Amino acid sequence: MDHFLAVVSIPIITRIGLRYIDECPLPSKNNETFREYYNSVFPIDRFNIADANEMVFRTSVKKGNFYLTYRESLQKQKDEYKLFLDFDGFANNIPSEKYLEVTDKLHEIISQEYERTIKEPVYEYMRKKGD
């Protein structure tokens, strides 16, 4: 990328971002399992997860000079429910020589939010899935 930027001489990158979408397990569709697996924004004290056909949450927030759009959705796929975590981090008007620093920071912001959302059973599931 450095060579490309040197050749084309782009002084400012208008927008740069990283997006991660994670398909996460929900072995049993009940509040107890959901709480065991996730630190979710869903109001499961008010609406029982067992009764939900779909739950969707979206927020866009500013984090210093960066932005994060966070989406959380409970969806049925085939015969099972999964929680989809969608992290879209971005920054605007970046000096081209700082693109790597910015993408590293975006990755850090997204990773922190991911770690705040999932709990140990999900970590364990992801470790096994990667083997």
GROMACS elastic network, one bead per residue, 0.5 to 0.9 nm:
[ bonds ]
;  ai    aj funct       b0    kb
    1     5     6  0.61810   500
    1     6     6  0.85839   500
    2     5     6  0.51582   500
    2     6     6  0.61677   500
    2     7     6  0.86914   500
    2    96     6  0.88534   500
    2    97     6  0.78656   500
    3     6     6  0.50617   500
    3     7     6  0.62299   500
    3     8     6  0.87128   500
    4     7     6  0.52086   500
    4     8     6  0.61780   500
    4     9     6  0.81065   500
    5     8     6  0.53204   500
    5     9     6  0.53576   500
    5    10     6  0.59076   500
    5    11     6  0.83871   500
    5    96     6  0.72080   500
    5    97     6  0.82086   500
    6     9     6  0.52375   500
    6    10     6  0.77744   500
    7    10     6  0.85901   500
    9    96     6  0.87595   500
   10    13     6  0.70932   500
   10    95     6  0.85265   500
   10    96     6  0.64569   500
   11    94     6  0.84853   500
   11    95     6  0.58965   500
   11    96     6  0.55112   500
   11    97     6  0.80216   500
   12    15     6  0.88548   500
   12    93     6  0.58613   500
   12    94     6  0.54183   500
   12    96     6  0.52008   500
   12    97     6  0.86079   500
   13    16     6  0.68467   500
   13    92     6  0.73642   500
   13    93     6  0.54804   500
   13    94     6  0.50318   500
   13    95     6  0.62120   500
   13    96     6  0.56872   500
   13    99     6  0.79295   500
   14    91     6  0.83084   500
   14    92     6  0.54091   500
   14    94     6  0.64197   500
   14    95     6  0.87902   500
   15    90     6  0.69055   500
   15    91     6  0.57179   500
   15    93     6  0.59806   500
   15    94     6  0.70654   500
   16    89     6  0.85627   500
   16    90     6  0.55556   500
   16    91     6  0.55768   500
   16    92     6  0.65668   500
   16    93     6  0.83200   500
   16    94     6  0.76490   500
   16    99     6  0.76843   500
   16   102     6  0.81081   500
   16   103     6  0.75603   500
   17    88     6  0.71703   500
   17    89     6  0.54476   500
   17    91     6  0.63531   500
   17    92     6  0.87828   500
   17   102     6  0.86111   500
   17   103     6  0.68622   500
   17   106     6  0.72483   500
   18    87     6  0.80585   500
   18    88     6  0.59583   500
   18    89     6  0.53356   500
   18    90     6  0.63630   500
   18   103     6  0.70808   500
   18   106     6  0.67243   500
   18   107     6  0.70641   500
   18   110     6  0.85304   500
   19    86     6  0.73256   500
   19    87     6  0.55146   500
   19    89     6  0.61844   500
   19    90     6  0.84332   500
   19   107     6  0.89318   500
   19   110     6  0.84533   500
   20    85     6  0.79998   500
   20    86     6  0.58740   500
   20    87     6  0.52057   500
   20    88     6  0.65508   500
   20    89     6  0.87442   500
   20   110     6  0.80373   500
   21    84     6  0.68639   500
   21    85     6  0.56488   500
   21    87     6  0.62841   500
   21    88     6  0.84300   500
   22    83     6  0.81413   500
   22    84     6  0.56224   500
   22    85     6  0.50736   500
   22    86     6  0.63752   500
   22    87     6  0.85113   500
   23    82     6  0.65404   500
   23    83     6  0.60963   500
   23    85     6  0.66382   500
   23    86     6  0.88112   500
   24    82     6  0.56518   500
   24    83     6  0.50500   500
   24    84     6  0.59836   500
   24    85     6  0.74565   500
   24   118     6  0.89789   500
   24   122     6  0.72331   500
   24   125     6  0.86909   500
   24   126     6  0.84815   500
   25    28     6  0.89888   500
   25    37     6  0.84725   500
   25    80     6  0.89948   500
   25    81     6  0.75730   500
   25    82     6  0.52018   500
   25    83     6  0.64127   500
   25    84     6  0.88388   500
   25   122     6  0.71773   500
   25   125     6  0.78305   500
   26    29     6  0.63800   500
   26    30     6  0.88115   500
   26    33     6  0.73440   500
   26    34     6  0.68770   500
   26    37     6  0.76878   500
   26    80     6  0.79748   500
   26    81     6  0.61738   500
   26    82     6  0.54286   500
   26    83     6  0.68305   500
   27    33     6  0.75139   500
   27    34     6  0.88398   500
   27    80     6  0.81269   500
   27    81     6  0.79966   500
   27    82     6  0.84447   500
   28    31     6  0.87847   500
   28    32     6  0.87488   500
   28    33     6  0.61545   500
   28    34     6  0.78534   500
   28    50     6  0.88638   500
   28    80     6  0.88116   500
   28    81     6  0.83566   500
   29    32     6  0.86414   500
   29    33     6  0.70184   500
   29    34     6  0.71442   500
   29    49     6  0.64663   500
   29    50     6  0.53915   500
   29    51     6  0.88752   500
   29    80     6  0.86190   500
   29    81     6  0.70938   500
   30    33     6  0.56560   500
   30    34     6  0.61829   500
   30    35     6  0.87324   500
   30    48     6  0.73748   500
   30    49     6  0.55748   500
   30    51     6  0.87196   500
   31    35     6  0.60347   500
   31    36     6  0.84586   500
   31    44     6  0.66325   500
   31    45     6  0.82921   500
   31    48     6  0.64753   500
   31    49     6  0.56873   500
   31    50     6  0.71062   500
   32    35     6  0.53257   500
   32    36     6  0.61929   500
   32    37     6  0.87886   500
   33    37     6  0.62028   500
   33    38     6  0.85404   500
   34    37     6  0.52852   500
   34    38     6  0.59053   500
   34    39     6  0.84595   500
   34    40     6  0.82807   500
   34    44     6  0.88357   500
   34    49     6  0.78781   500
   35    38     6  0.53600   500
   35    39     6  0.66506   500
   35    40     6  0.77137   500
   35    44     6  0.88658   500
   35   119     6  0.88212   500
   36    39     6  0.83327   500
   36   119     6  0.69991   500
   36   120     6  0.83114   500
   36   121     6  0.74274   500
   37   117     6  0.87670   500
   37   118     6  0.61718   500
   37   119     6  0.50767   500
   37   120     6  0.69501   500
   37   121     6  0.56883   500
   37   122     6  0.60020   500
   38   116     6  0.86539   500
   38   117     6  0.56583   500
   38   119     6  0.54596   500
   38   120     6  0.88318   500
   38   121     6  0.88162   500
   38   122     6  0.79683   500
   39    42     6  0.88816   500
   39   116     6  0.68457   500
   39   118     6  0.60834   500
   39   119     6  0.71577   500
   40    43     6  0.82158   500
   40    44     6  0.88734   500
   40    72     6  0.80789   500
   40   117     6  0.62361   500
   40   118     6  0.82224   500
   41    44     6  0.85957   500
   41    57     6  0.75272   500
   41    72     6  0.80913   500
   41   117     6  0.88891   500
   42    45     6  0.85846   500
   42    47     6  0.84018   500
   42    49     6  0.87789   500
   42    55     6  0.73900   500
   42    56     6  0.80914   500
   42    57     6  0.74742   500
   42    72     6  0.85515   500
   43    46     6  0.54782   500
   43    47     6  0.60759   500
   43    48     6  0.82359   500
   43    49     6  0.88444   500
   44    48     6  0.51552   500
   44    49     6  0.59744   500
   45    48     6  0.66687   500
   45    49     6  0.89585   500
   47    50     6  0.85567   500
   47    51     6  0.73620   500
   47    52     6  0.74325   500
   48    51     6  0.55086   500
   48    52     6  0.67719   500
   49    52     6  0.51104   500
   49    53     6  0.84346   500
   49    54     6  0.89523   500
   49    55     6  0.85972   500
   50    53     6  0.83479   500
   52    55     6  0.67318   500
   52    74     6  0.85380   500
   53    74     6  0.81331   500
   53    75     6  0.75757   500
   53    76     6  0.76982   500
   54    73     6  0.72894   500
   54    74     6  0.54719   500
   54    75     6  0.56936   500
   54    76     6  0.76397   500
   55    72     6  0.79811   500
   55    73     6  0.54645   500
   55    74     6  0.50715   500
   55    75     6  0.73693   500
   56    71     6  0.73560   500
   56    72     6  0.57997   500
   56    74     6  0.65225   500
   56    75     6  0.87056   500
   57    70     6  0.80146   500
   57    71     6  0.55542   500
   57    72     6  0.51455   500
   57    73     6  0.62970   500
   58    69     6  0.71301   500
   58    70     6  0.56517   500
   58    72     6  0.65408   500
   58    73     6  0.86101   500
   59    68     6  0.81327   500
   59    69     6  0.56552   500
   59    70     6  0.54109   500
   59    71     6  0.66330   500
   60    67     6  0.71274   500
   60    68     6  0.56172   500
   60    70     6  0.63311   500
   60    71     6  0.87949   500
   61    66     6  0.86241   500
   61    67     6  0.57736   500
   61    68     6  0.53954   500
   61    69     6  0.64182   500
   61    70     6  0.82621   500
   62    65     6  0.70991   500
   62    66     6  0.58392   500
   62    68     6  0.63760   500
   62    69     6  0.88642   500
   63    66     6  0.50624   500
   63    67     6  0.56764   500
   63    68     6  0.71873   500
   63   109     6  0.82933   500
   64    67     6  0.78510   500
   65    91     6  0.68970   500
   65    92     6  0.84026   500
   66    89     6  0.72291   500
   66    90     6  0.59885   500
   66    92     6  0.77957   500
   66   102     6  0.86863   500
   66   105     6  0.86071   500
   66   106     6  0.74114   500
   66   109     6  0.88712   500
   67    88     6  0.81589   500
   67    89     6  0.55973   500
   67    90     6  0.53013   500
   67    91     6  0.61469   500
   67    92     6  0.88039   500
   67   106     6  0.85493   500
   68    87     6  0.69442   500
   68    88     6  0.55848   500
   68    90     6  0.64805   500
   68    91     6  0.89355   500
   68   106     6  0.85328   500
   68   109     6  0.81448   500
   68   110     6  0.78473   500
   69    86     6  0.79592   500
   69    87     6  0.60588   500
   69    88     6  0.50333   500
   69    89     6  0.63753   500
   69    90     6  0.85934   500
   70    85     6  0.75412   500
   70    86     6  0.57889   500
   70    88     6  0.64460   500
   70    89     6  0.84965   500
   70   113     6  0.87660   500
   71    84     6  0.78399   500
   71    85     6  0.59634   500
   71    87     6  0.65930   500
   71    88     6  0.84880   500
   72    83     6  0.70006   500
   72    84     6  0.56970   500
   72    86     6  0.63116   500
   72    87     6  0.88631   500
   73    82     6  0.82430   500
   73    83     6  0.56963   500
   73    84     6  0.51644   500
   73    85     6  0.68025   500
   73    86     6  0.84430   500
   74    81     6  0.67143   500
   74    82     6  0.57787   500
   74    84     6  0.63053   500
   75    80     6  0.83792   500
   75    81     6  0.55075   500
   75    82     6  0.55799   500
   75    83     6  0.64502   500
   75    84     6  0.74161   500
   76    79     6  0.67478   500
   76    80     6  0.55465   500
   76    82     6  0.63350   500
   76    83     6  0.88681   500
   77    80     6  0.55149   500
   77    81     6  0.60249   500
   77    82     6  0.71642   500
   78    81     6  0.81809   500
   85   114     6  0.80192   500
   85   117     6  0.87116   500
   87   110     6  0.62584   500
   87   113     6  0.82654   500
   87   114     6  0.81170   500
   88   106     6  0.89505   500
   88   110     6  0.77515   500
   89   103     6  0.89456   500
   89   106     6  0.57359   500
   89   107     6  0.78416   500
   89   109     6  0.76828   500
   89   110     6  0.67840   500
   90   102     6  0.86942   500
   90   103     6  0.83029   500
   90   106     6  0.67329   500
   91    94     6  0.70684   500
   91   102     6  0.75497   500
   91   103     6  0.87775   500
   91   106     6  0.81747   500
   93    96     6  0.88562   500
   94    97     6  0.82326   500
   94    98     6  0.66740   500
   94    99     6  0.67609   500
   94   102     6  0.79223   500
   95    98     6  0.55657   500
   95    99     6  0.70663   500
   96    99     6  0.54847   500
   96   100     6  0.88007   500
   97   100     6  0.77012   500
   97   101     6  0.85999   500
   98   101     6  0.52846   500
   98   102     6  0.61454   500
   98   103     6  0.86990   500
   99   102     6  0.51358   500
   99   103     6  0.61630   500
   99   104     6  0.85760   500
  100   103     6  0.51568   500
  100   104     6  0.60776   500
  100   105     6  0.85766   500
  101   104     6  0.51829   500
  101   105     6  0.62847   500
  101   106     6  0.87448   500
  102   105     6  0.50779   500
  102   106     6  0.61773   500
  102   107     6  0.85972   500
  103   107     6  0.61101   500
  103   108     6  0.85682   500
  104   107     6  0.51081   500
  104   108     6  0.62649   500
  104   109     6  0.87950   500
  105   109     6  0.62409   500
  105   110     6  0.86536   500
  106   109     6  0.51093   500
  106   110     6  0.61799   500
  106   111     6  0.84837   500
  107   110     6  0.51915   500
  107   111     6  0.59829   500
  107   112     6  0.85514   500
  108   111     6  0.51034   500
  108   112     6  0.61422   500
  108   113     6  0.87151   500
  109   112     6  0.52682   500
  109   113     6  0.64210   500
  109   114     6  0.87314   500
  110   113     6  0.52088   500
  110   114     6  0.61474   500
  110   115     6  0.86302   500
  111   114     6  0.50301   500
  111   115     6  0.61217   500
  111   116     6  0.85811   500
  112   115     6  0.51425   500
  112   116     6  0.62220   500
  112   117     6  0.87603   500
  113   117     6  0.62868   500
  113   118     6  0.89441   500
  114   117     6  0.51661   500
  114   118     6  0.63720   500
  115   118     6  0.56637   500
  115   119     6  0.76060   500
  116   119     6  0.79104   500
  118   121     6  0.81316   500
  118   122     6  0.61082   500
  118   123     6  0.73361   500
  119   122     6  0.57008   500
  119   123     6  0.66029   500
  119   124     6  0.89885   500
  120   124     6  0.61479   500
  120   125     6  0.85793   500
  121   124     6  0.50662   500
  121   125     6  0.61638   500
  121   126     6  0.86823   500
  122   126     6  0.61074   500
  122   127     6  0.85174   500
  123   126     6  0.51626   500
  123   127     6  0.61592   500
  123   128     6  0.87148   500
  124   127     6  0.51193   500
  124   128     6  0.63075   500
  124   129     6  0.86069   500
  125   128     6  0.52593   500
  125   129     6  0.61248   500
  125   130     6  0.87246   500
  126   130     6  0.62240   500
  126   131     6  0.88783   500
  127   130     6  0.52914   500
  127   131     6  0.66534   500
  128   131     6  0.53104   500
